Amino acid sequence: MSADKRRSPRLKVNSQAWIDFGDGSPVRRCTLVDISKNGARLEVEDIEEVPQEFQLFLARTGKPGYQCSVVWKLNKHMGLMFIVDQSDFQEALEL
């Protein structure tokens, strides 16, 4: 049995989210697989196009937005960390 070494527990979500590259291009839809106060895991179709840092939106309206940095990429999945601790993510998921 492997030990989970994450700093905070993940909440399984499997909901739509949107990535903003910050370059003026349209936001891209992705699936928010799970989330914690420190980071998240996404499923993204065109994963190689995702920059090292971007904004993640949990609602199509663009609010709230979270500044993220990519930690790893594998197939269509990627792990990211929030650049600032996002302790309020639970409230955002209830939008």
LOTI-872035 format. One record per atom (N, C-alpha, C): residue number from 1; residue in one letter; atom name; x, y, z. Coordinates in steps of 0.1 Angstrom, whole numbers, plus 5000, padded with zeros to 4 digits. Each point is the difference from the previous one (the first is absolute). Layout:
+-------+-------+------+------+------+------+
: palum : zavex : tiro :   xx :   yy :   zz :
+-------+-------+------+------+------+------+
:   NUM :     A :   CA :    X :    Y :    Z :
...
+-------+-------+------+------+------+------+
***
This chain:
+-------+-------+------+------+------+------+
: palum : zavex : tiro :   xx :   yy :   zz :
+-------+-------+------+------+------+------+
:     1 :     M :    N : 5009 : 4988 : 5000 :
:     1 :     M :   CA : 4991 : 5012 : 5000 :
:     1 :     M :    C : 5009 : 5012 : 5000 :
:     2 :     S :    N : 4998 : 5010 : 4991 :
:     2 :     S :   CA : 5008 : 5012 : 4999 :
:     2 :     S :    C : 4994 : 5011 : 5009 :
:     3 :     A :    N : 5009 : 5007 : 5006 :
:     3 :     A :   CA : 4996 : 5012 : 5008 :
:     3 :     A :    C : 4998 : 5012 : 4992 :
:     4 :     D :    N : 4989 : 5007 : 5002 :
:     4 :     D :   CA : 4998 : 5013 : 4993 :
:     4 :     D :    C : 5008 : 5011 : 5007 :
:     5 :     K :    N : 5009 : 5006 : 4992 :
:     5 :     K :   CA : 5009 : 5010 : 5006 :
:     5 :     K :    C : 4995 : 5014 : 4998 :
:     6 :     R :    N : 4988 : 5002 : 4995 :
:     6 :     R :   CA : 4995 : 5014 : 4998 :
:     6 :     R :    C : 4998 : 5007 : 5013 :
:     7 :     R :    N : 5002 : 5013 : 5000 :
:     7 :     R :   CA : 4998 : 5009 : 5012 :
:     7 :     R :    C : 4986 : 5001 : 5004 :
:     8 :     S :    N : 4991 : 4998 : 4991 :
:     8 :     S :   CA : 4985 : 5001 : 5004 :
:     8 :     S :    C : 4992 : 4990 : 4992 :
:     9 :     P :    N : 4989 : 4995 : 5005 :
:     9 :     P :   CA : 4992 : 4990 : 4993 :
:     9 :     P :    C : 4994 : 5006 : 4988 :
:    10 :     R :    N : 4998 : 4991 : 4990 :
:    10 :     R :   CA : 4993 : 5004 : 4987 :
:    10 :     R :    C : 4985 : 4996 : 5001 :
:    11 :     L :    N : 4992 : 5009 : 4994 :
:    11 :     L :   CA : 4986 : 4997 : 4999 :
:    11 :     L :    C : 4997 : 4997 : 4985 :
:    12 :     K :    N : 4994 : 4988 : 4998 :
:    12 :     K :   CA : 4997 : 4996 : 4986 :
:    12 :     K :    C : 4988 : 5009 : 4996 :
:    13 :     V :    N : 5002 : 5005 : 4988 :
:    13 :     V :   CA : 4990 : 5010 : 4995 :
:    13 :     V :    C : 4994 : 4996 : 4986 :
:    14 :     N :    N : 5008 : 4997 : 4990 :
:    14 :     N :   CA : 4996 : 4997 : 4987 :
:    14 :     N :    C : 4989 : 5010 : 4994 :
:    15 :     S :    N : 5004 : 5012 : 5000 :
:    15 :     S :   CA : 4991 : 5011 : 4995 :
:    15 :     S :    C : 5008 : 5008 : 4989 :
:    16 :     Q :    N : 4992 : 5007 : 4992 :
:    16 :     Q :   CA : 5006 : 5009 : 4990 :
:    16 :     Q :    C : 5008 : 5012 : 5007 :
:    17 :     A :    N : 5011 : 5003 : 4993 :
:    17 :     A :   CA : 5007 : 5012 : 5004 :
:    17 :     A :    C : 5006 : 5006 : 4987 :
:    18 :     W :    N : 5006 : 5012 : 5001 :
:    18 :     W :   CA : 5006 : 5006 : 4989 :
:    18 :     W :    C : 5013 : 5006 : 5002 :
:    19 :     I :    N : 5009 : 4999 : 4990 :
:    19 :     I :   CA : 5014 : 5004 : 5001 :
:    19 :     I :    C : 5001 : 5013 : 4992 :
:    20 :     D :    N : 5006 : 5010 : 5005 :
:    20 :     D :   CA : 5004 : 5012 : 4993 :
:    20 :     D :    C : 5015 : 5001 : 4999 :
:    21 :     F :    N : 5005 : 5000 : 4988 :
:    21 :     F :   CA : 5014 : 5000 : 4998 :
:    21 :     F :    C : 5006 : 5014 : 5003 :
:    22 :     G :    N : 4991 : 5010 : 5000 :
:    22 :     G :   CA : 5005 : 5014 : 5002 :
:    22 :     G :    C : 5006 : 5007 : 4988 :
:    23 :     D :    N : 4997 : 4994 : 4988 :
:    23 :     D :   CA : 5006 : 5006 : 4988 :
:    23 :     D :    C : 4989 : 5006 : 4991 :
:    24 :     G :    N : 4988 : 5001 : 5005 :
:    24 :     G :   CA : 4989 : 5006 : 4993 :
:    24 :     G :    C : 4992 : 4990 : 4992 :
:    25 :     S :    N : 5004 : 4987 : 4999 :
:    25 :     S :   CA : 4993 : 4990 : 4993 :
:    25 :     S :    C : 4988 : 4996 : 5009 :
:    26 :     P :    N : 4990 : 4993 : 4993 :
:    26 :     P :   CA : 4988 : 4996 : 5008 :
:    26 :     P :    C : 5004 : 4990 : 5011 :
:    27 :     V :    N : 4992 : 5000 : 5011 :
:    27 :     V :   CA : 5003 : 4990 : 5010 :
:    27 :     V :    C : 4997 : 4986 : 4995 :
:    28 :     R :    N : 5007 : 4990 : 5006 :
:    28 :     R :   CA : 4998 : 4987 : 4995 :
:    28 :     R :    C : 4994 : 4992 : 5011 :
:    29 :     R :    N : 4990 : 4991 : 4996 :
:    29 :     R :   CA : 4993 : 4992 : 5010 :
:    29 :     R :    C : 5009 : 4988 : 5004 :
:    30 :     C :    N : 4999 : 4996 : 5012 :
:    30 :     C :   CA : 5007 : 4988 : 5005 :
:    30 :     C :    C : 4991 : 4994 : 5011 :
:    31 :     T :    N : 5004 : 4989 : 5005 :
:    31 :     T :   CA : 4993 : 4993 : 5011 :
:    31 :     T :    C : 5009 : 5001 : 5013 :
:    32 :     L :    N : 4994 : 5006 : 5010 :
:    32 :     L :   CA : 5006 : 5000 : 5013 :
:    32 :     L :    C : 4998 : 4987 : 5007 :
:    33 :     V :    N : 5010 : 4991 : 5001 :
:    33 :     V :   CA : 4998 : 4987 : 5005 :
:    33 :     V :    C : 5000 : 5000 : 5015 :
:    34 :     D :    N : 5009 : 5006 : 5006 :
:    34 :     D :   CA : 5000 : 5002 : 5015 :
:    34 :     D :    C : 5008 : 5013 : 5004 :
:    35 :     I :    N : 4998 : 5004 : 5012 :
:    35 :     I :   CA : 5005 : 5013 : 5005 :
:    35 :     I :    C : 5003 : 4999 : 5015 :
:    36 :     S :    N : 5010 : 5008 : 5004 :
:    36 :     S :   CA : 5003 : 5002 : 5014 :
:    36 :     S :    C : 5003 : 5015 : 5002 :
:    37 :     K :    N : 5003 : 5004 : 5012 :
:    37 :     K :   CA : 5003 : 5014 : 5002 :
:    37 :     K :    C : 5014 : 5004 : 4994 :
:    38 :     N :    N : 5008 : 4990 : 4996 :
:    38 :     N :   CA : 5013 : 5002 : 4994 :
:    38 :     N :    C : 5001 : 4998 : 4985 :
:    39 :     G :    N : 4991 : 4992 : 4995 :
:    39 :     G :   CA : 5001 : 4997 : 4985 :
:    39 :     G :    C : 4988 : 4992 : 4995 :
:    40 :     A :    N : 5002 : 4995 : 4988 :
:    40 :     A :   CA : 4989 : 4993 : 4994 :
:    40 :     A :    C : 5005 : 4991 : 4989 :
:    41 :     R :    N : 4992 : 4991 : 4995 :
:    41 :     R :   CA : 5003 : 4992 : 4988 :
:    41 :     R :    C : 4989 : 5003 : 4990 :
:    42 :     L :    N : 5005 : 5002 : 4988 :
:    42 :     L :   CA : 4991 : 5003 : 4988 :
:    42 :     L :    C : 5002 : 4990 : 4990 :
:    43 :     E :    N : 4989 : 4998 : 4992 :
:    43 :     E :   CA : 5000 : 4993 : 4987 :
:    43 :     E :    C : 4999 : 5010 : 4989 :
:    44 :     V :    N : 5009 : 5000 : 4991 :
:    44 :     V :   CA : 5001 : 5010 : 4989 :
:    44 :     V :    C : 5002 : 4993 : 4987 :
:    45 :     E :    N : 4992 : 5004 : 4990 :
:    45 :     E :   CA : 5002 : 4994 : 4987 :
:    45 :     E :    C : 5013 : 5003 : 4993 :
:    46 :     D :    N : 5003 : 5013 : 4999 :
:    46 :     D :   CA : 5013 : 5005 : 4993 :
:    46 :     D :    C : 5010 : 5003 : 5011 :
:    47 :     I :    N : 5004 : 4991 : 5007 :
:    47 :     I :   CA : 5009 : 5002 : 5012 :
:    47 :     I :    C : 5013 : 5007 : 4997 :
:    48 :     E :    N : 5006 : 4997 : 4988 :
:    48 :     E :   CA : 5013 : 5006 : 4996 :
:    48 :     E :    C : 4999 : 5015 : 4998 :
:    49 :     E :    N : 4988 : 5005 : 4997 :
:    49 :     E :   CA : 4998 : 5014 : 4998 :
:    49 :     E :    C : 4999 : 5008 : 5013 :
:    50 :     V :    N : 4998 : 4993 : 5011 :
:    50 :     V :   CA : 4999 : 5007 : 5013 :
:    50 :     V :    C : 5013 : 5006 : 5005 :
:    51 :     P :    N : 5001 : 5013 : 5003 :
:    51 :     P :   CA : 5013 : 5006 : 5004 :
:    51 :     P :    C : 5003 : 4996 : 5015 :
:    52 :     Q :    N : 5012 : 5003 : 5004 :
:    52 :     Q :   CA : 5004 : 4996 : 5013 :
:    52 :     Q :    C : 4992 : 5007 : 5011 :
:    53 :     E :    N : 4995 : 5012 : 4998 :
:    53 :     E :   CA : 4992 : 5008 : 5009 :
:    53 :     E :    C : 4987 : 5005 : 4993 :
:    54 :     F :    N : 4989 : 4999 : 5006 :
:    54 :     F :   CA : 4987 : 5004 : 4994 :
:    54 :     F :    C : 4990 : 5003 : 5011 :
:    55 :     Q :    N : 4988 : 5005 : 4996 :
:    55 :     Q :   CA : 4989 : 5002 : 5009 :
:    55 :     Q :    C : 4990 : 4989 : 4999 :
:    56 :     L :    N : 4996 : 4995 : 5011 :
:    56 :     L :   CA : 4989 : 4989 : 4999 :
:    56 :     L :    C : 4987 : 5006 : 5006 :
:    57 :     F :    N : 4990 : 4999 : 4992 :
:    57 :     F :   CA : 4987 : 5005 : 5004 :
:    57 :     F :    C : 4990 : 4988 : 5003 :
:    58 :     L :    N : 4993 : 5000 : 5011 :
:    58 :     L :   CA : 4991 : 4990 : 5004 :
:    58 :     L :    C : 4986 : 5003 : 4995 :
:    59 :     A :    N : 4998 : 5012 : 4995 :
:    59 :     A :   CA : 4987 : 5004 : 4994 :
:    59 :     A :    C : 5003 : 5007 : 4986 :
:    60 :     R :    N : 4991 : 4998 : 4991 :
:    60 :     R :   CA : 5002 : 5006 : 4987 :
:    60 :     R :    C : 5000 : 5015 : 5000 :
:    61 :     T :    N : 4995 : 5006 : 5011 :
:    61 :     T :   CA : 5000 : 5014 : 5001 :
:    61 :     T :    C : 5014 : 5006 : 5003 :
:    62 :     G :    N : 5010 : 4991 : 5003 :
:    62 :     G :   CA : 5013 : 5005 : 5003 :
:    62 :     G :    C : 5003 : 5003 : 5014 :
:    63 :     K :    N : 4990 : 4998 : 5009 :
:    63 :     K :   CA : 5002 : 5002 : 5014 :
:    63 :     K :    C : 4995 : 4988 : 5007 :
:    64 :     P :    N : 5007 : 4995 : 5010 :
:    64 :     P :   CA : 5013 : 5005 : 5004 :
:    64 :     P :    C : 5011 : 4994 : 4991 :
:    65 :     G :    N : 5011 : 5007 : 4999 :
:    65 :     G :   CA : 5012 : 4996 : 4992 :
:    65 :     G :    C : 5011 : 4997 : 5009 :
:    66 :     Y :    N : 5008 : 4990 : 4997 :
:    66 :     Y :   CA : 5012 : 4995 : 5008 :
:    66 :     Y :    C : 5012 : 5000 : 4991 :
:    67 :     Q :    N : 5011 : 5007 : 5005 :
:    67 :     Q :   CA : 5012 : 4999 : 4993 :
:    67 :     Q :    C : 5007 : 4987 : 5003 :
:    68 :     C :    N : 5004 : 4993 : 4989 :
:    68 :     C :   CA : 5005 : 4986 : 5002 :
:    68 :     C :    C : 5014 : 4998 : 4993 :
:    69 :     S :    N : 5007 : 4990 : 5005 :
:    69 :     S :   CA : 5013 : 4996 : 4993 :
:    69 :     S :    C : 4999 : 4985 : 4998 :
:    70 :     V :    N : 5004 : 4996 : 4989 :
:    70 :     V :   CA : 5000 : 4985 : 4996 :
:    70 :     V :    C : 5011 : 4993 : 5008 :
:    71 :     V :    N : 4997 : 4989 : 5006 :
:    71 :     V :   CA : 5010 : 4992 : 5007 :
:    71 :     V :    C : 5003 : 4988 : 4992 :
:    72 :     W :    N : 4991 : 4993 : 4993 :
:    72 :     W :   CA : 5002 : 4989 : 4992 :
:    72 :     W :    C : 4989 : 4999 : 4989 :
:    73 :     K :    N : 5004 : 4992 : 4989 :
:    73 :     K :   CA : 4991 : 4997 : 4989 :
:    73 :     K :    C : 5002 : 4986 : 4997 :
:    74 :     L :    N : 4989 : 4993 : 4998 :
:    74 :     L :   CA : 5000 : 4986 : 4995 :
:    74 :     L :    C : 4988 : 4997 : 4992 :
:    75 :     N :    N : 5002 : 4996 : 4988 :
:    75 :     N :   CA : 4988 : 4998 : 4990 :
:    75 :     N :    C : 4991 : 5012 : 5000 :
:    76 :     K :    N : 4988 : 4999 : 5004 :
:    76 :     K :   CA : 4990 : 5011 : 5000 :
:    76 :     K :    C : 4999 : 5006 : 5014 :
:    77 :     H :    N : 5007 : 4995 : 5010 :
:    77 :     H :   CA : 4999 : 5005 : 5013 :
:    77 :     H :    C : 5012 : 5009 : 5004 :
:    78 :     M :    N : 4997 : 5010 : 5009 :
:    78 :     M :   CA : 5011 : 5008 : 5005 :
:    78 :     M :    C : 4997 : 5003 : 5015 :
:    79 :     G :    N : 5011 : 5001 : 5007 :
:    79 :     G :   CA : 4999 : 5005 : 5014 :
:    79 :     G :    C : 5005 : 5014 : 5001 :
:    80 :     L :    N : 4993 : 5008 : 5008 :
:    80 :     L :   CA : 5004 : 5014 : 5001 :
:    80 :     L :    C : 5000 : 5004 : 5015 :
:    81 :     M :    N : 5008 : 5010 : 5003 :
:    81 :     M :   CA : 4999 : 5006 : 5013 :
:    81 :     M :    C : 4995 : 5014 : 4999 :
:    82 :     F :    N : 4993 : 5005 : 5010 :
:    82 :     F :   CA : 4996 : 5013 : 5000 :
:    82 :     F :    C : 5011 : 5009 : 5005 :
:    83 :     I :    N : 5002 : 5011 : 4993 :
:    83 :     I :   CA : 5012 : 5009 : 5004 :
:    83 :     I :    C : 4997 : 5006 : 5013 :
:    84 :     V :    N : 4987 : 5003 : 5003 :
:    84 :     V :   CA : 4996 : 5005 : 5013 :
:    84 :     V :    C : 4991 : 4990 : 5006 :
:    85 :     D :    N : 5001 : 4997 : 5013 :
:    85 :     D :   CA : 4992 : 4990 : 5007 :
:    85 :     D :    C : 4985 : 5004 : 4998 :
:    86 :     Q :    N : 4992 : 4991 : 4995 :
:    86 :     Q :   CA : 4986 : 5002 : 4996 :
:    86 :     Q :    C : 4991 : 4993 : 5010 :
:    87 :     S :    N : 5000 : 5005 : 5012 :
:    87 :     S :   CA : 4992 : 4993 : 5011 :
:    87 :     S :    C : 4985 : 5002 : 4997 :
:    88 :     D :    N : 4996 : 5009 : 4992 :
:    88 :     D :   CA : 4986 : 5002 : 4997 :
:    88 :     D :    C : 4994 : 4992 : 4989 :
:    89 :     F :    N : 5007 : 4990 : 4995 :
:    89 :     F :   CA : 4996 : 4992 : 4988 :
:    89 :     F :    C : 4986 : 4993 : 5003 :
:    90 :     Q :    N : 4998 : 4996 : 5012 :
:    90 :     Q :   CA : 4987 : 4993 : 5003 :
:    90 :     Q :    C : 4988 : 5009 : 4997 :
:    91 :     E :    N : 5001 : 5013 : 5004 :
:    91 :     E :   CA : 4989 : 5009 : 4997 :
:    91 :     E :    C : 4999 : 5002 : 4985 :
:    92 :     A :    N : 5011 : 5000 : 4992 :
:    92 :     A :   CA : 5000 : 5002 : 4986 :
:    92 :     A :    C : 4993 : 4989 : 4993 :
:    93 :     L :    N : 5002 : 4988 : 5005 :
:    93 :     L :   CA : 4994 : 4988 : 4994 :
:    93 :     L :    C : 4985 : 4999 : 5001 :
:    94 :     E :    N : 4995 : 5008 : 5010 :
:    94 :     E :   CA : 4985 : 5000 : 5002 :
:    94 :     E :    C : 4993 : 5010 : 4991 :
:    95 :     L :    N : 5007 : 5008 : 4992 :
:    95 :     L :   CA : 4994 : 5010 : 4991 :
:    95 :     L :    C : 4991 : 4993 : 4990 :
+-------+-------+------+------+------+------+
***
